[in-house]
Amino acid sequence: MVARFVIGVVISLGVLAPTASARPLDAPVARASATCADYPNQAAAQRAADTRDGDGDGIYCESLPCPCLNPGDDDDGGSAPAPTPTPAPSKPSCSKPTRVQSISFSATRYPNIRKHALAAIKAGWPSVLVLNRPGADARRSRLLEGVPTRAGDDRDEYPPAVARGRGKGLVRGSNPRGWMADVDYVPSHENRSHGSSLGTKLRRFCNGTKFRYVFY
């Protein structure tokens, strides 16, 4: 009789006691965490809010491209692109000093250019030049049209094609479109190196800047 009573109690308790594998109906369902790579942009990751927020600021996947959302932002579904910021006013790309600028070159490296420039100035061409880039190629072509080429040499111009503009001290070619200049033959390598150096040294100046050659 006792044995039957014990067995009945055990059976009754076994039916009423929950098993270890059972869970309450209102327990949250576990799911795997997403990664930022799962989303095409930051706004999508912010809406899901299921990735790791490393710095705890409530903004998810800050490294992803926009559209972007911050905590509390109105969500338009990410259809509108982020507004383009108004660019800051750009600074002038060149300067125009009032004083005559000395553009220096090595007399050792450019002996023939120096010789030609000094001879042209002595013949009456101006020592003070005015930077005038527009139309330089056309002026050069017109000037050299009747000057034959020579093997190993280039036809050097003084004033240079980029500096035949108006300005005090210009004796000839005073018109901004003036094409006249003195021409002499100088070794090709020297003329081309000098032309490249001249362009680099004048790059920071605006048209209308006055300058002169200085050899040291």
C-alpha positions in Angstrom: 0.0 0.0 0.0 2.8 2.3 0.8 4.6 1.5 -2.4 1.6 2.4 -4.5 1.2 5.7 -2.7 4.9 6.7 -3.3 4.7 5.7 -7.0 1.6 7.8 -7.4 3.2 10.8 -5.8 6.2 10.5 -8.1 4.1 10.1 -11.2 1.9 13.1 -10.1 4.9 15.3 -9.5 6.5 14.3 -12.8 3.5 15.4 -14.7 3.2 18.7 -13.0 7.0 19.7 -12.9 8.3 21.5 -16.0 11.2 19.9 -17.9 14.6 21.6 -18.2 14.1 22.2 -21.9 10.9 24.1 -21.6 10.8 27.9 -21.8 8.2 30.5 -20.8 6.0 31.6 -23.7 7.0 35.3 -23.3 10.8 34.7 -23.4 12.6 36.6 -26.2 13.7 34.6 -29.3 17.5 34.6 -29.7 18.9 35.5 -33.1 22.4 36.0 -34.5 23.9 39.5 -34.5 24.2 41.2 -37.9 27.4 42.8 -39.1 27.8 46.1 -40.9 28.6 44.3 -44.1 25.0 43.0 -44.2 23.7 46.5 -45.0 24.2 48.7 -48.1 24.4 52.0 -46.2 24.5 53.4 -42.7 20.8 54.4 -42.7 19.8 50.8 -43.2 22.0 49.6 -40.4 20.6 52.4 -38.1 17.1 51.3 -38.8 17.9 47.7 -37.9 20.0 48.6 -34.9 21.2 45.0 -34.5 25.0 45.4 -35.1 27.6 46.2 -32.5 27.9 49.9 -31.4 31.5 50.0 -30.4 31.6 53.5 -29.0 28.2 53.4 -27.4 26.9 56.6 -29.0 23.8 55.0 -30.5 25.1 55.3 -34.1 25.5 52.0 -35.9 28.0 51.2 -38.7 29.4 54.7 -39.0 31.9 53.5 -41.6 29.2 52.7 -44.1 28.3 55.2 -46.9 25.3 57.5 -46.7 22.3 57.8 -46.8 22.9 58.2 -43.0 20.7 58.4 -39.9 21.4 59.5 -36.4 19.4 58.6 -33.3 16.2 60.6 -33.3 16.4 61.5 -37.0 13.3 61.4 -39.1 13.5 58.3 -41.2 12.4 58.9 -44.9 13.4 55.4 -45.9 16.8 56.4 -47.2 15.5 57.4 -50.5 16.8 61.0 -50.4 20.6 61.4 -50.7 22.4 63.4 -48.1 22.4 67.2 -48.8 25.5 68.5 -50.7 27.4 71.0 -48.5 27.9 74.4 -49.9 31.6 74.6 -51.0 33.7 77.3 -49.4 34.7 80.2 -51.6 37.9 79.2 -53.4 41.0 81.3 -53.0 42.5 82.9 -56.1 44.8 80.5 -57.9 47.3 83.3 -58.8 48.6 86.6 -57.4 49.4 89.9 -59.1 52.0 91.8 -57.1 52.4 95.5 -57.9 56.2 95.4 -57.9 58.3 93.9 -60.8 59.2 90.3 -60.0 62.7 89.0 -60.5 62.6 85.6 -62.3 66.1 84.1 -61.7 68.0 81.6 -63.8 71.5 80.1 -63.6 73.9 81.8 -66.0 76.0 78.6 -66.0 73.0 76.4 -67.0 71.6 78.9 -69.5 74.5 80.8 -71.0 73.1 81.1 -74.4 69.7 82.2 -73.2 71.4 84.9 -71.1 73.5 86.0 -74.0 70.5 86.4 -76.2 68.4 88.2 -73.6 71.2 90.7 -72.9 71.7 91.3 -76.6 68.0 91.8 -77.2 67.7 94.3 -74.3 70.7 96.2 -75.6 69.0 96.3 -79.1 66.0 98.0 -77.6 63.7 95.2 -76.4 62.3 95.8 -72.9 63.9 94.4 -69.8 60.6 94.7 -67.9 58.1 92.2 -69.3 54.3 91.8 -68.7 52.8 88.3 -68.3 50.2 87.8 -71.0 49.5 84.1 -71.6 46.4 84.2 -73.9 47.4 84.0 -77.6 51.0 83.0 -76.8 51.0 80.1 -79.3 49.6 82.2 -82.1 52.2 85.0 -81.5 55.0 82.4 -81.5 53.8 80.8 -84.7 53.5 84.2 -86.5 57.0 85.3 -85.4 58.8 82.0 -86.3 56.9 81.5 -89.6 59.7 83.0 -91.7 62.7 81.8 -89.5 64.1 78.5 -90.7 64.8 75.7 -88.3 68.3 74.4 -87.6 69.4 70.9 -86.5 70.4 70.8 -82.8 69.1 74.3 -82.1 65.8 75.9 -81.2 64.6 79.4 -82.2 64.6 81.3 -78.9 62.5 84.4 -78.5 63.0 87.5 -76.4 60.6 88.7 -75.1 59.1 85.2 -74.6 55.7 84.5 -76.2 54.0 84.6 -72.8 55.2 88.1 -72.1 54.3 90.4 -75.0 51.7 92.5 -73.3 51.1 96.1 -72.5 53.0 97.8 -69.7 55.4 100.6 -68.9 58.8 99.9 -70.3 57.6 97.8 -73.3 59.1 99.4 -76.4 57.8 97.1 -79.0 54.8 94.7 -79.1 52.9 97.0 -76.8 49.6 95.7 -78.1 48.4 92.7 -76.0 48.3 90.7 -79.3 51.8 91.9 -80.3 53.8 89.2 -82.0 57.2 90.9 -82.5 60.3 89.7 -80.7 64.0 89.1 -81.2 64.9 85.6 -82.4 68.2 83.8 -82.0 69.4 80.1 -82.2 70.3 78.4 -78.9 70.9 74.7 -78.2 67.6 72.8 -78.1 68.2 71.2 -74.7 69.0 74.6 -73.1 66.0 76.3 -74.7 63.5 73.7 -73.7 64.8 73.4 -70.1 64.6 77.2 -69.8 61.1 77.3 -71.2 60.0 74.7 -68.6 61.6 76.5 -65.8 60.1 79.8 -66.9 56.6 78.3 -66.9 57.1 76.9 -63.4 58.4 80.1 -62.0 55.5 82.2 -63.5 52.8 79.7 -62.6 51.8 81.5 -59.4 51.4 84.9 -61.1 48.3 86.3 -62.8 48.3 87.8 -66.2 49.4 91.4 -66.0 52.3 90.7 -63.6 55.5 92.5 -64.5 58.7 90.6 -64.3 62.3 90.6 -65.5 65.0 88.0 -66.2 67.8 87.8 -63.6 70.9 85.6 -64.1 73.1 84.7 -61.2 
